[in-house]
Amino acid sequence: MALLDHLRELKNRLIKSAVGVLLGAVAGWFLYEPVVNSLSDPLVKIAQETKRTAVLNFASVADPFDFKLRIAIQIGLVISSPIWIYQVWAFITPGLTKKERRYTLGYMAAAVPLFLIGVYVAWTVIPNVVRALLQFTPQNGANNIDASQYLTFATHMLLFLGIAFLVPVVLVGVNMAGILSGRTILKAWRITVFLVFVLAAVAAPGADALSMFMLAGPLLVLFFAAIGLCMLNDKRRARRQAKVTAETEATADVATPASDLENL
């Protein structure tokens, strides 16, 4: 495909993804109440346990509408994840062989559940994070938390963990497209392990290390499993290339028979 064709294809995929998010946001508009109640539930419980004020604060008249709109869009991103994840793969797959496309279908089938699992894990750990951070409030203090800031904190946690669970599948897809080799990805294993444990320490801030390892473990398993698949694919691609090269060299120096030349 020419560059303009690639850009046109990218535009079409982005439009389809945006339509999916928009439809998901419509559904998110009606799911606003239960979602906000769940997000603010840790604040309510902490206020009851510590006998302090802990509420979401709307600073202006327009803030409740803006808050609801942003919540709806964030819900739309989660609901429409099968659509926009598929559009990412659909943009990549034209550059793959027929066999690689079959493999990609399997990765696509794994991408959506992994993203949703990451969102669910974040949803379960957000109350622990809120509880741990608010413990630093003085006994006579109060927590009048800006609703917009709290929304940013919660949604960033949800999307970050969702994408963290999705990264291994993306790495395999990038490797299948021939952009990154497995060895190149493996070189970053030290910083990846460090970042995973930092994330786990923030998301599971318990006094014991068990909760941190329970969160970091699945992420590391997914990451190294992705590297293993990438390296296997590199070996398969190298064998195929070596076979093509050997066949080319075997026939390159063979003279064309005179009888074949006479028939031309």
C-alpha positions in Angstrom: 0.0 0.0 0.0 1.1 3.5 -0.7 1.6 6.0 2.1 -1.7 7.8 1.3 -3.5 4.5 1.3 -2.1 3.7 4.8 -3.2 7.1 6.1 -6.6 6.6 4.6 -6.8 3.1 6.2 -5.7 4.6 9.6 -8.4 7.3 9.3 -11.1 4.7 8.7 -10.0 2.6 11.6 -9.9 5.7 13.9 -13.4 6.7 12.8 -14.8 3.2 13.5 -13.1 3.2 16.9 -14.5 6.6 17.7 -18.0 5.5 16.8 -17.6 2.5 19.1 -16.5 4.7 22.0 -19.4 7.0 21.3 -21.9 4.2 21.4 -20.3 2.9 24.6 -20.4 6.4 26.1 -24.2 6.5 25.5 -24.5 3.3 27.6 -22.1 4.8 30.1 -24.4 7.8 30.5 -27.1 5.5 31.9 -24.5 3.5 34.0 -23.3 6.8 35.7 -25.1 6.4 39.0 -23.9 2.8 40.0 -20.4 3.5 38.8 -20.0 6.8 40.7 -21.5 5.1 43.8 -18.9 2.3 43.6 -16.1 4.8 43.1 -17.1 6.9 46.0 -17.9 4.0 48.3 -14.3 3.9 49.7 -14.7 7.5 50.8 -18.0 6.8 52.5 -16.6 3.8 54.4 -13.5 5.6 55.5 -15.5 8.5 56.7 -17.7 6.1 58.8 -14.7 4.3 60.2 -12.6 7.3 61.1 -15.5 9.6 61.9 -14.1 12.2 59.6 -15.5 14.1 56.6 -14.6 12.4 53.3 -16.7 13.4 50.3 -16.4 14.3 46.6 -16.5 18.0 46.1 -17.9 19.8 43.0 -16.3 23.2 42.8 -18.6 24.9 40.3 -22.2 24.6 39.0 -21.1 22.9 35.7 -18.8 20.4 37.4 -21.5 17.7 37.9 -22.4 17.7 34.2 -18.7 17.6 33.2 -18.1 14.8 35.7 -20.9 12.8 34.3 -19.8 13.3 30.7 -16.2 12.2 31.5 -17.4 9.2 33.4 -19.6 8.2 30.5 -16.7 8.4 28.1 -14.4 6.4 30.3 -17.1 3.7 30.6 -17.5 3.9 26.8 -13.8 3.1 26.4 -14.1 0.0 28.5 -17.4 -1.2 26.9 -16.1 -0.6 23.4 -12.7 -2.2 24.0 -13.6 -5.2 21.7 -14.2 -2.7 18.8 -11.1 -0.5 19.1 -8.8 -3.4 20.0 -10.0 -5.1 16.8 -9.4 -2.0 14.8 -5.8 -1.9 15.9 -5.3 -5.5 14.8 -7.2 -4.9 11.6 -4.8 -2.1 10.7 -1.8 -4.3 11.4 -2.9 -7.6 9.7 -2.7 -6.4 6.0 1.1 -6.5 6.5 1.1 -10.1 7.7 1.1 -13.4 5.8 -2.0 -15.6 5.7 -0.5 -17.9 8.3 0.4 -15.0 10.6 -3.1 -13.7 10.3 -4.4 -17.0 11.7 -2.1 -16.6 14.7 -3.2 -13.0 15.0 -6.9 -14.1 15.5 -5.7 -16.0 18.6 -3.9 -12.9 19.9 -7.0 -10.8 19.2 -9.2 -13.3 21.1 -6.8 -13.0 24.1 -6.4 -9.2 24.0 -10.0 -8.2 24.9 -10.2 -10.6 28.0 -6.8 -9.5 29.2 -7.7 -5.8 29.0 -11.0 -6.4 30.9 -9.1 -8.5 33.5 -6.7 -5.6 34.0 -9.6 -3.2 34.4 -11.3 -5.5 36.9 -8.0 -5.9 38.9 -7.7 -2.1 39.1 -11.4 -1.9 40.2 -10.7 -4.2 43.1 -7.5 -2.4 44.2 -8.7 1.2 44.0 -10.4 1.0 47.5 -7.1 -0.2 49.0 -5.2 2.6 47.3 -7.7 5.2 48.5 -7.7 3.8 52.0 -3.9 3.8 52.2 -3.5 7.4 50.9 -6.2 8.8 53.2 -4.6 7.3 56.3 -2.1 10.2 56.2 -4.9 12.7 56.9 -4.5 14.2 60.5 -7.1 13.0 63.0 -8.8 16.4 63.1 -8.6 16.9 59.3 -11.2 16.4 56.6 -11.1 15.2 53.0 -13.1 17.3 50.6 -11.7 15.7 47.4 -12.2 17.5 44.1 -14.4 15.2 42.0 -12.5 15.9 38.8 -9.1 15.0 40.4 -10.6 11.8 42.0 -12.1 10.8 38.6 -8.7 11.3 36.9 -7.0 9.2 39.6 -9.5 6.4 39.4 -9.8 6.2 35.6 -6.0 6.4 35.1 -5.7 3.5 37.4 -8.3 1.5 35.5 -6.9 2.2 32.1 -3.3 1.9 33.1 -3.8 -1.6 34.5 -6.0 -2.6 31.6 -3.3 -1.5 29.2 -0.6 -3.2 31.3 -2.4 -6.5 30.9 -2.8 -5.8 27.2 0.9 -4.9 26.6 2.1 -8.6 26.2 -0.4 -9.2 23.4 0.7 -5.9 21.7 4.3 -7.0 21.9 3.5 -10.3 20.2 1.5 -8.4 17.5 4.4 -6.0 16.9 6.8 -8.9 16.6 4.5 -10.7 14.2 4.5 -7.5 12.1 8.3 -7.7 12.0 8.8 -4.4 13.9 10.6 -5.7 17.0 12.5 -8.9 17.6 12.1 -11.1 20.7 15.7 -10.4 21.7 15.2 -6.6 21.4 12.2 -6.9 23.8 14.1 -9.1 26.1 16.8 -6.5 26.5 14.3 -4.3 28.4 13.5 -7.0 31.0 15.2 -5.3 33.9 13.4 -2.0 33.6 10.1 -3.9 32.9 10.5 -6.0 36.1 11.2 -2.8 38.1 8.2 -0.9 36.7 5.9 -3.9 37.3 6.9 -4.1 41.0 6.6 -0.3 41.4 3.1 -0.6 40.0 2.2 -3.5 42.2 3.5 -1.7 45.3 1.3 1.3 44.5 -1.8 -0.8 43.6 -1.5 -3.1 46.5 -0.1 -1.1 49.4 -0.5 -3.6 52.2 1.8 -4.1 55.1 2.8 -7.5 53.7 4.6 -8.2 50.5 2.3 -11.1 49.5 -0.3 -8.8 47.9 2.4 -7.0 45.9 3.8 -10.3 44.6 0.2 -11.6 43.8 -0.3 -8.6 41.5 3.2 -8.5 40.0 3.3 -12.2 39.4 0.6 -12.4 36.6 2.0 -9.3 34.9 5.5 -10.8 34.8 4.2 -14.2 33.6 2.4 -12.5 30.8 5.4 -10.4 29.8 7.9 -13.3 29.7 5.3 -15.6 28.0 5.0 -12.9 25.3 8.8 -12.8 24.9 8.9 -16.6 24.6 6.3 -16.5 21.8 8.2 -13.6 20.1 11.5 -15.6 20.1 9.8 -18.7 18.8 8.3 -16.6 16.0 11.7 -15.2 15.2 13.2 -18.7 14.9 10.4 -19.8 12.7 10.8 -16.7 10.5 14.6 -17.2 10.4 14.2 -20.8 9.3 11.8 -19.8 6.6 14.1 -17.1 5.3 17.1 -19.5 5.4 15.1 -22.0 3.3 14.2 -19.3 0.7 17.8 -18.1 0.6 19.1 -21.7 0.1 16.6 -22.4 -2.7 17.5 -19.1 -4.4 21.2 -19.9 -4.2 20.7 -23.4 -5.4 19.0 -22.2 -8.6 20.9 -19.0 -9.2 23.9 -20.6 -10.9 22.1 -23.2 -12.9 22.3 -22.6 -16.6 19.1 -22.6 -18.7 19.1 -25.7 -21.0 19.5 -24.9 -24.7 16.2 -26.7 -25.5 14.4 -24.3 -23.2 16.0 -21.3 -24.9 14.9 -22.7 -28.3 11.3 -22.9 -27.1 11.2 -19.2 -26.1 
